[in-house]
Amino acid sequence: MSEPATMAWLASHELRLGWRDLTSLVTAGGRRRRNAIIAIVVFVVAMHAFANWVVKNYATIDIGADPVTLITISSTLLLSWALLLSQAMESVTRIFYTRSDLDLILTSPVSARKVFAVRMARIAAAAAMMALLLASPFINTLAWHGGPRWLAGYGVVAAMAATATAFALALTIALFRLIGARRTRLIAQIVAAVIGAGFVIGLQILAIFSGGTLSRVTALHSPWLVARLPDADSVVWWPARAALGDITALVAVLVTALLVIAGAIALFSARFGEHALAAAGVSAAAVRQRRTSLRLRPRTPSSALRRKEWLLLWRDPWLVSQTLMQILYLLPPAVLLYVTFRHGTNAYVVLIPVMVMAAGQLAGGLAWLSISGEDAPDLIATAPVTPARVLTAKIEAVLGAVALVFAPLTAVLAFESVYAALVLALGIAAATAAATFIQICFRAQARRSHFRRRHTSSRIATFAEAFSSVSWAATAAVAAGPSWLAVIPMAVALAILLGIWLVRPRTA
Amino acid sequence: MHKSRPVSLATRGLRKDFERPAVDGLDLTIYGGEFYCLLGPNGAGKTTTLRMVAGLLGPDAGTIAIEGIDALARPEDAKQVTAWLSDEPMVYDKLTPYEYLEFVAGLWRIDAATAQARARDLIGWLGLEDQAHTRCEGFSKGMRQKVALAGALVHDPKLIILDEPLTGLDAGAARLVKNVLRERVARGGTVIMTTHILEVAERMADRIGVIANGRLIAEGTLDELRIKAGAAVASLEDAFLALVASEAAAA
């Protein structure tokens, strides 16, 4: 047992909290521990099988690899790093804006700097653990087929998590100083979303212009890019070489990462408490609406409910950033549509499943917010409106919001092909309706601020939502062909909905 | 005095079981224009009773009539004349007080002109003019409770049901809420309220009901409760503690 108030003691406290958070997340509050263990085992086995299928053939790549291989590995690492950075920014922002034990920490006789240094290390450790968990099936598979040198990948992943956390801290604190506590929350969420999606999207847009496809590899292997990159001995390739098992490169990468995270902690821990206090006080700041007229507009219960939902959706910064991310993912298909117009090809068929999938995911989030995330359930329940009418109005609000996002793209597509636009519209409608149906079956009373953790309330609903969107996307893609085989994925999608109906909680 | 007035709320044989009976065959009769306080120790069944009356919880047995309307058979009609306010004001963080009132007016189908006049009066009365167009997210608990109270009153309910509405309010806000409720009663409205602040019940209530273990163990004016509790009893607090103690001893 370590001495109280030392770094080790604080670290063990953070470790305990982190562990309980994780187990609660995985076991849905400890209620389904056995199911969770079974699910984890199945997941681990499935991931190893998947990894075996994906990377088995790359296990024999030599450390002295050619530029194209180094580019591929580096860009994979860069993509993973961007996602880690996005995740770390989200964690840093969450710690900033959640008051939780801040008052206790800052009024205790323990050095706040020490506490926040440990807390920053916890963010890095959490990011590393998550990344290692996801990367381990691939690393293990490569090591199994290609020898232990591939285990160096664990070191590279840990180094990536450490540097991503350091950059996330620097970025968030820079935002804080530049634009203040209130705006940082929204901007940080948007930046995190953009960073996560930006790299993939950028590569896709590059690929569309260079090869007319959505394949990212096309862009990476283009002779133009290969000719402009540094030599194979360059420091730029060290992370890739470390991942391939080059011990010198691995040591260099690890030492650099350690120095970067230690430097960030030393630099930022002193003022972290000050910033966290300012951020926690943000909720007290007033936001005035532009409307100052005292004229109330006449409304029916349904229109009042719809308007309320739309206003709340529009004013929710987290949701705005999530929606923005969905729209960002639509950017490559939109560019593809533009290129299609210019060159007169029919590559727009690729657009349809992407948009149907995005619509399903967006509708799932919106439906949760509208149906489960009700901040004044008593008000709604005591209003003289039937529950069916309330539900209908909320569903209309979701459908309206999704239509607003996707109608312009569908309309543009109609100029190219009325049939494709019709398939797209039907696919979007089906994916949206299915996602909403799933949320209705698994509705639970929650505060809107719990949106981030909505996936923990029902694993079944989460997976069903994802599989349903994929199935409807596949249906639309095949139908756009056109082919009658579209009935097969459609049957799968309907079977998912039937399954959801059968296993739904009866109290809902 | 009250019995000459029409009945505003009547429950008969009201029952709700959770692990144990939370409300056990409760008969309550509250008359129009009456301020009724429901007192009881923690876990006595006060909140469960009020949540059933407000339509937030279905009873296992019994009947509820609000202004002569069978609240279980015609819930929407009963809700049209009822307002509910709990100790935790539920307002939308991202709406302004004015938008909140507009939303509530829409839910209760109040025509725009009437709703507007009432909203303006309530906003002024509750001292919310400066915050009328500011989102509720930064409001203190007292401010949020004022907004929720305005929402409860904007549809001019005949029966107002309040569960610990003064919890956590400062003296000024509590006084304002009490004044608003008193004024509603003076205009013929009916108020049923639970509170742990016995002084409030002592000063404001026309009649007081004491509930323990889900049953009504005593009911009446302050003087009637004093008499029932015993000759040595001077205040409502003494009467309440004596009644609850005798019930506990009997159980």
Interface residues (C-beta under 8 A of the other chain):
Chain A: S283 A284 A285 A286 V287 R288 Q289 R291 T292 L294 R295 L296 R297 P298 R299 T300 P301 S303 A304 L305 R307 K308 L311 L312 R315 D316 D375 A376 P377 D378 L379 I380 A381 T382 A383 P384 V385 T386
Chain B: A54 G55 L56 E76 D77 K79 Q80 T82 A83 W84 S86 M90 V91 Y92 D93 K94 L95 T96 Y98 E99 L101 E102 F103 V104 A105 G106 L107 W108 R109 D111 A112 A115 Q116 A119 R120 Q131 A132 H133 T134 R135 E137 G138 G151
